[in-house]
Amino acid sequence: MTELRLMAVHAHPDDESSKGAATLARYSAEGHRVLVVTLTGGERGDILNPAMDLPEVRGRIADIRRDEMAKAAEILGVEHRWLGFEDSGLPEGDPLPPLPEGCFALVPLEEPVAELVKLIRDFRPHVMTTYDENGGYPHPDYIRCHQVSVAAYQAAADHRLHSGAGESWSVSKLYYNHG
């Protein structure tokens, strides 16, 4: 059997569990290498479980998300890498408030693209998954994840771009989780 390498690019920790988890687990169980790349730390994510919506949880949400991501990677049988950008949150209201300064959705596109190109060239996936151009729904981090993933997918194959990021690599297929 030929080894397949699959890279799933997600905006937040927990997205790997709600968007394609069965596919990731299946390919891993079949002996293929699967890498989940999480672009942000999920620092501004919602707590949907009322039993966990406590001040002591909210105060250490980034640590909790890291622990949850490690457990999810173990359960799914996947490798994992953080890109380390700050969650943008989901602005609510009418009109929408501005996004926080320094958040992922406002970072210059070149920064996360360069980091993802390095990972693509190092891991050398045959297949990548990410979000469609609307992010599945208009969350600023999902839209940015799409922009970063598509730009890195294209740039990784071009030897003239990101010359210090390793040998160029052309990913065979790019799939969207939503579409």
C-alpha positions, 0 to 999 in steps of 0.5 A: 500500500502506498502511503498517503499524506493528508494535511487538514488546515483548520482555524481553531482547535476543535475544528478538527473534531467537528469538520472531517474527524471521521475521515482523518481517523480513517486515514490514520487507522489505515496507516497513512500520515495525517497532519492537522494544522491549527492556525490559531489558539482558539483564545476567543472561542465560545464555551458551549457546555454550560457546565464548563462556562465558569470564570476559572475556565474562561481565565485559562481558555487557551491552556484548555484548548491546547489540552483538548487539541492534544487529546483530540490528536491522540484520539484521531491518531493524527500529528498536529502543528500549531501556527500560533496566530491569535483567534479573531473571535466572532464579532457580534452586534449590529453593526459588527464591532471591529476585530481585535488588533493583532488577530489572525484575520488582520495579520498580513496574509504573507505571514501565515502563508509563509509558515504554512508553505514551510509545513507543506514542503516539510510534510509533503502532503498529497491531499489538503483540506480547508474551508471554502471561500466563505469559511462555511459561514462568515467567520473571519478566521475561517475565511482567512484560513481559506485564503491562507490555505489556497495561497500556500497550496499554490506557493508551495509548488512554485520554486521561485517563492519562499526559497528558504522554506524547503524544496518546492512541493505540489499538493495533488488535491485540495478539498474544501470541508464546506462547499 
